[in-house]
Amino acid sequence: EKLPSQAGLVHLYDIDRREFLIASTRGAGTSKLLLRRHPESDGILIAAMRKRRALVVVDAAQSEAARIDRYTALGGARSILIAPVILHGRFLGAIELLNPLDGQPYNESEGNALTYIAEQFAEFISSHGIVTDPERISQRQLPEA
């Protein structure tokens, strides 16, 4: 709600499989991405992890993001905001937003806001744990808007 976007994805890191799992989605057409897995070498995800704070991709159509299947499945990404979920140096996942509803690209201020949200989410995960069981994830998914 604070950063109105076409799509929102929450990835959890499955350390046993060394993959990111899309555990929650928001936005029209995003439910088809639920439970998809992406390798830990995914270019956009790893860039955010290395940066250790939100990565702002202003013109996603002119970046490597144009070829990433989760974006093409949603009709393409114009601008991307992705923040790593990190606790005590350990990667737990990422929060990803695509295409701001106002039509303008994301900016660093919005990146700072998503970094803060990701930090709070990391604290939540530390006390509640990471759930990668597909059945439990599916039960918690809200209907598409």
C-alpha atoms as one frame of an Amber mdcrd trajectory, in Angstrom:
protein
   0.000   0.000   0.000   2.840   2.413   0.781   4.492   1.841  -2.590   1.601
   1.236  -5.034   2.806  -1.183  -7.686   1.489  -3.463 -10.395   3.028  -6.486
  -8.697   4.666  -7.510  -5.457   6.587 -10.727  -4.861   8.079 -12.121  -1.679
  10.898 -14.584  -2.205  12.139 -16.825   0.601  15.569 -18.393   0.415  15.483
 -22.193   0.620  18.969 -22.909   1.889  18.560 -26.682   1.439  17.908 -26.299
  -2.296  19.928 -23.091  -2.738  16.981 -21.449  -4.478  14.593 -18.588  -3.990
  10.936 -19.574  -3.680   8.119 -17.115  -4.411   6.076 -17.483  -1.236   3.633
 -14.603  -1.628   2.329 -12.503  -4.493   0.138  -9.439  -4.895  -1.317  -7.904
  -8.022  -3.316  -9.006 -11.026  -1.902 -12.096 -12.694   0.754 -12.730 -10.069
  -0.764 -15.889  -8.594   0.714 -17.933 -11.459   4.164 -17.123 -10.029   3.389
 -18.509  -6.580   5.736 -21.385  -5.651   8.070 -20.769  -8.599  11.696 -21.262
  -7.761  14.652 -19.267  -9.011  18.331 -20.171  -8.681  20.419 -18.268  -6.183
  22.372 -17.022  -9.209  19.334 -15.049 -10.525  20.913 -11.806 -11.756  18.515
  -9.322 -10.155  18.174 -11.194  -6.863  21.938 -11.635  -6.464  22.559  -7.963
  -7.310  20.261  -6.908  -4.471  21.902  -9.399  -2.112  25.361  -8.081  -2.958
  24.235  -4.481  -2.504  22.730  -5.418   0.897  19.998  -2.818   0.451  17.292
  -2.093  -2.098  18.260  -2.194  -5.725  16.437   0.331  -7.909  16.191  -0.528
 -11.605  14.857   2.623 -13.223  14.611   1.321 -16.804  14.122  -2.429 -16.521
  13.288  -2.823 -20.212  16.873  -1.824 -21.058  18.495  -4.129 -18.493  19.006
  -7.853 -18.036  15.606  -7.860 -16.308  13.923  -7.764 -19.728  14.847 -11.448
 -20.129  13.803 -12.728 -16.682  10.821 -15.061 -16.982   8.911 -13.886 -13.908
   8.758 -10.386 -15.404   7.828 -11.508 -18.900   5.049 -13.644 -17.369   3.568
 -10.398 -16.029   3.850  -8.515 -19.301   7.302  -7.050 -18.680   8.895  -4.776
 -16.129   9.340  -1.044 -16.641  10.884  -0.339 -13.241  11.880  -2.726 -10.444
  12.538  -2.279  -6.751  14.008  -5.256  -4.897  15.247  -5.357  -1.326  17.115
  -8.233   0.277  15.739  -9.679   3.490  18.854 -10.095   5.648  19.286 -10.837
   9.335  22.729 -10.793  10.965  24.349 -11.166   7.546  22.236 -14.184   6.566
  20.077 -13.961   3.456  16.494 -14.963   4.146  14.833 -13.775   0.954  13.808
 -10.667  -0.957  10.852  -8.352  -1.473  10.308  -7.296  -5.054   8.012  -4.634
  -6.525   7.353  -4.041 -10.216   5.993  -1.108 -12.158   4.824   1.755  -9.934
   1.169   2.575 -10.518   1.917   6.270 -11.039   3.900   5.398 -14.192   7.104
   6.976 -12.899  10.191   4.834 -12.198  11.074   3.917  -8.635  13.583   6.193
  -6.914  16.141   5.903  -4.117  13.709   7.250  -1.524  11.319   4.395  -2.306
  14.301   2.050  -2.215  15.092   3.231   1.305  11.490   2.599   2.336  11.566
  -0.945   0.945  14.906  -1.607   2.651  13.287  -0.641   5.955  10.290  -2.901
   5.266  12.650  -5.780   4.399  14.548  -5.256   7.674  11.297  -5.468   9.631
  10.283  -8.564   7.675  13.642 -10.175   8.547  12.894  -9.613  12.233   9.467
 -11.198  11.777  10.970 -14.225  10.020  13.548 -14.661  12.770  10.797 -15.224
  15.301   8.339 -17.112  13.048  10.666 -19.089  10.753  10.759 -19.604   7.012
   7.988 -21.695   5.481   8.809 -23.352   2.154   6.123 -26.059   2.278   3.952
 -25.519  -0.838   0.729 -26.607   0.878   1.148 -24.160   3.768   2.102 -21.337
   1.403  -0.940 -21.953  -0.808  -3.278 -21.883   2.192  -2.034 -18.434   3.213
  -2.278 -16.808  -0.211  -4.873 -14.057  -0.492  -7.091 -13.888  -3.583  -5.843
 -11.663  -6.394  -6.990  -8.076  -6.358
